[in-house]
């Protein structure tokens, strides 16, 4: 994989209770510390949960995870890609309060370590996630509204009362109209709340798609998605 523009590191960070949060990190190749690079944080769905440090970028998560680390994208948009793995017995988000779990907050704290170690532009840190990871994107935007340059929540949902906190963050939201797992109104209500708060999010609702690989592949093959994401910078 090194010869195809990217290096991949497998690692883990220790939690206070002695648990591990495993993650995969794509590093642009060649990496020049004199330049600054964006960082994409990829947040997997429920089928990515585990302790193998693989599921978060394979199977149902392959399309969303590998778009950013693919040789084609790296050739046009050299970027770091962080793909943490939520361990068994945990979720990214408390579904009752729609707030980040401790594991998800650790994943965000990990970006601070990466920014100290590598030349990552703090104004170009992006969130992308699907299903459980889509809920995580919405939760992180509410918890850290000034931290991210843009986000792509796919088939997720958030807390409408918090939309005003991140209404100015550029968003491109995706959902399948026939989704039987996460109803499409989850994204629709967030879009409405953001617009009522003065935001201008993009929204792509795929008419004949549900909650499966066909939808993930279509969503992450959206023309212009990568160009749009990497054109965004955090406003201060």
C-alpha positions in Angstrom: 0.0 0.0 0.0 2.9 2.3 0.6 3.6 2.5 -3.2 0.0 3.6 -3.8 0.5 7.0 -2.0 -0.4 6.0 1.5 1.0 4.5 4.6 -1.2 2.7 7.1 -0.5 2.4 10.8 -2.4 0.1 13.2 -2.3 1.4 16.8 -4.2 1.7 20.0 -4.6 4.3 22.8 -5.0 3.3 26.4 -8.1 4.5 28.3 -7.9 5.3 32.1 -9.5 2.0 33.0 -6.9 0.0 31.1 -9.1 -0.5 28.0 -7.8 0.1 24.5 -9.2 2.1 21.7 -7.8 0.7 18.5 -7.5 2.8 15.4 -6.1 2.8 11.9 -4.2 5.8 10.6 -3.5 6.6 7.0 -0.5 8.9 6.5 0.1 10.6 3.2 3.1 9.3 1.3 5.3 11.0 0.8 4.8 12.9 4.0 6.4 16.3 4.2 6.5 17.9 7.7 7.0 21.3 6.1 3.5 21.1 4.7 0.2 21.0 6.5 -2.4 18.3 5.8 -6.1 17.8 6.5 -7.4 15.1 8.7 -10.6 13.0 8.1 -12.1 11.2 11.1 -14.0 8.2 9.9 -16.7 6.9 12.3 -18.0 3.4 11.5 -21.4 1.8 11.8 -22.5 -0.9 14.3 -21.0 -3.7 12.2 -17.6 -2.0 12.7 -17.7 -2.6 16.5 -15.0 -5.0 17.7 -11.4 -5.5 18.8 -9.8 -6.6 15.5 -8.9 -3.1 14.2 -10.3 -4.2 10.8 -14.1 -4.1 10.8 -14.2 -0.3 11.0 -12.8 -0.1 7.4 -14.1 -3.3 5.9 -17.5 -4.8 4.9 -20.3 -2.3 5.2 -17.7 0.4 6.2 -15.4 -0.1 3.2 -16.9 2.5 0.9 -16.9 5.3 3.5 -13.6 4.5 5.0 -11.6 3.9 1.9 -12.8 6.9 -0.2 -10.5 9.2 1.7 -7.5 6.9 1.8 -7.8 5.6 -1.7 -4.8 6.3 -4.1 -7.1 8.3 -6.3 -8.1 10.7 -3.5 -4.7 10.9 -2.0 -3.3 11.9 -5.4 -5.7 14.9 -5.4 -6.1 15.5 -1.7 -3.3 14.1 0.4 -4.8 13.7 3.8 -4.5 11.8 7.1 -7.4 9.5 7.8 -8.2 8.4 11.4 -10.5 5.4 11.8 -11.0 4.5 15.4 -12.8 1.3 16.4 -15.5 1.3 19.1 -14.9 -1.8 21.2 -17.5 -4.5 21.9 -20.0 -3.5 24.6 -19.8 0.2 23.7 -21.5 2.6 21.3 -20.3 5.9 19.9 -23.3 7.8 21.3 -25.7 7.6 24.2 -28.9 7.1 22.2 -31.1 8.6 24.9 -29.2 11.8 25.4 -27.6 11.9 21.9 -24.3 12.8 23.5 -20.8 11.4 22.8 -19.7 8.3 24.8 -16.4 8.2 26.6 -14.9 6.1 23.7 -15.9 8.8 21.2 -14.5 11.6 23.3 -11.2 9.7 23.5 -11.2 9.3 19.7 -11.4 13.1 19.4 -8.7 13.6 22.1 -6.5 11.4 20.0 -6.6 14.0 17.2 -4.8 16.4 19.6 -2.0 13.8 20.0 -1.8 13.4 16.2 -1.6 17.2 15.7 1.3 17.3 18.0 3.1 14.4 16.2 2.3 15.4 12.6 1.8 18.5 10.5 -2.0 18.5 10.6 -3.9 21.7 9.8 -6.3 22.3 12.8 -8.5 24.3 10.4 -9.1 21.3 8.1 -10.3 18.5 10.4 -13.4 16.8 9.1 -16.0 14.3 10.4 -17.5 11.6 8.3 -19.6 8.7 9.6 -22.5 6.4 8.7 -25.4 4.9 10.8 -24.0 4.6 14.3 -21.1 6.8 13.1 -23.6 9.2 11.6 -25.1 9.7 15.1 -21.6 10.2 16.3 -21.0 13.0 13.8 -24.1 14.9 15.0 -23.1 14.4 18.6 -19.6 15.6 18.1 -20.7 18.7 16.3 -22.9 19.6 19.2 -20.2 18.8 21.8 -17.4 20.6 19.9 -19.1 23.1 17.6 -15.9 25.1 16.9 -13.5 22.2 16.3 -14.4 20.9 12.9 -14.2 22.4 9.4 -17.0 20.4 7.9 -18.9 17.1 8.3 -20.7 14.4 6.4 -23.3 12.5 8.5 -24.8 9.6 6.7 -28.0 7.9 7.9 -27.7 9.3 11.4 -29.6 11.6 13.7 -28.9 14.3 16.3 -30.5 16.5 18.9 -32.5 19.3 17.1 -32.2 21.6 20.2 -28.4 21.7 19.7 -28.5 22.6 16.0 -27.9 26.3 16.6 -24.6 25.5 18.1 -23.1 24.3 14.8 -25.4 25.9 12.2 -22.4 27.6 10.5 -20.4 24.4 10.1 -20.6 23.2 6.4 -22.5 20.0 6.2 -23.4 17.5 3.5 -26.0 15.1 4.9 -27.1 11.8 3.2 -30.0 9.5 3.9 -31.9 6.8 2.0 -35.6 7.5 1.7 -36.4 3.8 2.2 -34.2 3.4 5.3 -35.9 0.9 7.7 -33.2 1.1 10.4 -32.7 4.8 10.9 -35.9 6.5 9.6 -35.3 9.3 7.1 -37.0 11.8 9.3 -33.9 11.7 11.6 -31.9 13.6 8.9 -34.9 15.7 7.7 -35.5 17.1 11.2 -31.8 18.0 11.7 -31.8 19.8 8.3 -34.9 21.7 9.2 -33.4 22.7 12.6 -30.2 23.8 11.0 -32.0 25.9 8.4 -34.2 27.5 11.1 -31.0 28.4 13.0 -29.6 30.1 9.9 -27.5 27.3 8.5 -27.3 26.2 4.9 -26.6 22.5 4.9 -26.5 20.3 1.8 -28.9 17.4 1.8 -29.0 14.4 -0.5 -31.9 12.0 0.0 -31.5 9.0 -2.2 -35.0 8.0 -3.3 -34.6 4.2 -3.9 -32.0 3.5 -1.3 -32.3 2.0 2.2 -29.6 1.1 4.8 -27.2 -1.2 3.0 -24.1 -1.4 0.9 -25.9 -0.2 -2.2 -26.7 3.0 -0.3 -23.2 3.4 1.2 -21.6 3.0 -2.1 -23.9 5.4 -3.9 -23.5 8.0 -1.1 -19.7 8.0 -1.1 -19.6 7.9 -4.9 -21.5 11.3 -5.0 -19.7 13.4 -7.6 -17.8 16.3 -6.1 -18.1 15.1 -2.5 -14.4 14.9 -1.8 -13.7 18.2 -3.6 -16.4 19.8 -1.6 -15.1 18.5 1.7 -11.5 19.5 1.3 -12.5 22.9 0.1 -13.9 23.7 3.6 -11.9 25.4 6.3 -12.9 26.1 9.9 -14.1 29.6 10.5 -12.9 31.3 13.7 
